[in-house]
Amino acid sequence: MERPPETIWYNKEVGSNRNSIVEIKDIFTNEKSFDTPKPTQLIERILQIATDKDSIVLDSFAGSGTTAHAVLNLNKADGGNRTFILVEMMDYADTITAERVKRVIDGYGEGNKKTEGTGGDFSFYEVGEALFSDGVLNENVDEKKIRAYIWYTETRTPYRKPTNGSPAFLGCAEGTAYYFHYEKGAATTLDSAFLKDVAEKAERYVIYADLCVLPPEMMEKYHIEFRKIPRDI
């Protein structure tokens, strides 16, 4: 049997694995939860040393949600406004990780064992289907999400669907008009026929399509940049 990891602090200062198991049993009562949670006091001590009152704390392997618990406790204790980002890929992300955070915020336990809630809030998100697979566009993804992704990568701003323009028009930003000439399951071509639908006046044009047949002199004249849609058709 491997020896449990140790810290430079005493258990009475930062808790122990035994304390953390008792704590999570109190949170989830008789429900099955998590076998190896970290001591909340230990994470709080680390956060006291490593963060300011307005820091963002990232835990890429969130497990039972101890890091969020510690952040909420510390904010309550010192009036801080720390925020946390938890990432968890296992199937207990909703039923244990997020559920623990909810109960810590609202309070948990019964009778003499009732623990007051920390207050605060959080948002829970599930990662959707991958936009790319081996560098190729996943056409099962909703086109709205593809358009939002392209807009953000080009402009670093949130996407808002334009109220006018051709269906391919994404919008204008800092003198550049962006177009996404796309059809699911079929190749598209940037040609003179497509340019007839380009009504927006801009200093520069960035146009996504599968193929481009415009001559270089026309591309240069109208300041057009072609971006090939990364898909295998």
LINZIGI-V31797 format. One line per field, one symbol per residue. ss: DSSP state (~ for helix, > for strand, _ for the rest). Layout:
ss: ???
//
This chain:
ss: __________~~~~__~~~~~~~~~~~~___________~~~~~~~~~~~_____>>>>______~~~~~~~~~~~~~____>>>>______~~~~~~~~~~~~~~>>__~~~_>>_______________>>__>>_____~~~~~~~~~~~~~_____________>>>>>__>>>>>__>__>__>>_~~~~________>>>>>>_>>___~~~~~~__>>>>>_____
//
